Amino acid sequence: MIFNSLTYLLLLVTVVVLYWHLPYRARLLLIFGSSLLFYGFWRVEFLPVLLLSVVTDYWVARALPGKAQRARQKLLLVSLVVNLGLLFYTRLI
């Protein structure tokens, strides 16, 4: 899906209309789901890679507060290695 296609325009209008009629938590799920749909239109085989990156960064962000400096550095290193590893992996396929 590209930005100047009819498919994108329909997705955008649908998401905007739904967004303003949903409560806060449902809005977040709508934005997340529509983002996955948008990226899935390009190459569906990259969706697991994207989801792995999202889950890793979410886990690291939730674990960071209240940790010692050394533990935070290790968590950030994990996030960095996973994300750069995913970039390297997607370059191979």
C-alpha positions in Angstrom: 0.0 0.0 0.0 1.4 3.4 -1.0 0.3 6.8 0.3 -1.2 7.9 -3.0 -3.4 4.8 -3.5 -7.1 4.5 -3.1 -6.6 1.6 -0.6 -4.6 3.9 1.6 -7.2 6.7 1.4 -10.0 4.2 2.4 -7.9 2.9 5.3 -7.1 6.4 6.5 -10.7 7.6 6.4 -11.9 4.5 8.1 -9.3 4.8 10.9 -9.9 8.5 11.4 -13.7 8.0 11.7 -13.4 5.0 14.0 -10.7 6.8 16.1 -13.0 9.6 17.1 -15.8 7.2 18.1 -13.9 4.9 20.3 -12.7 5.1 23.9 -9.1 5.6 24.7 -7.9 2.0 25.1 -9.7 1.0 21.9 -8.1 3.9 20.1 -4.7 2.5 20.9 -5.6 -1.0 19.6 -7.1 0.6 16.4 -3.8 2.5 15.7 -1.7 -0.6 16.4 -3.9 -2.8 14.3 -4.1 -0.4 11.4 -0.3 0.1 11.5 0.1 -3.7 11.2 -2.4 -3.8 8.3 -0.5 -0.9 6.6 2.9 -2.6 6.9 1.4 -6.0 6.1 0.2 -4.8 2.7 3.8 -4.2 1.8 5.3 -7.5 2.8 3.3 -9.8 5.1 6.4 -11.9 5.9 7.9 -8.9 7.8 5.0 -8.8 10.3 6.6 -11.3 12.7 9.9 -9.3 12.6 8.0 -6.1 13.4 6.1 -7.8 16.2 9.3 -9.2 17.7 10.8 -5.7 17.7 7.7 -4.3 19.3 7.5 -6.9 22.0 11.2 -6.6 22.8 11.2 -2.8 23.1 7.9 -2.9 25.1 9.5 -5.5 27.5 12.7 -3.4 27.9 10.8 -0.2 28.4 8.6 -1.8 31.1 11.7 -3.3 32.9 13.9 -0.1 32.9 12.3 2.0 35.7 13.7 1.3 39.1 16.7 -0.7 37.9 20.3 0.1 38.7 22.5 1.8 36.1 24.3 -1.5 35.2 21.0 -3.4 34.7 19.5 -0.6 32.6 22.6 -0.7 30.3 22.2 -4.5 29.9 18.6 -4.1 29.0 19.3 -1.4 26.5 22.0 -3.6 25.0 19.5 -6.4 24.7 17.1 -4.1 22.8 19.9 -2.8 20.6 21.2 -6.3 19.7 17.7 -7.6 18.9 16.8 -4.6 16.8 20.0 -4.6 14.9 19.9 -8.3 14.5 16.4 -8.0 13.0 17.7 -5.4 10.6 20.5 -7.7 9.6 18.1 -10.6 9.2 15.7 -8.7 7.0 18.6 -7.7 4.8 19.3 -11.3 4.2 15.8 -12.2 3.0 
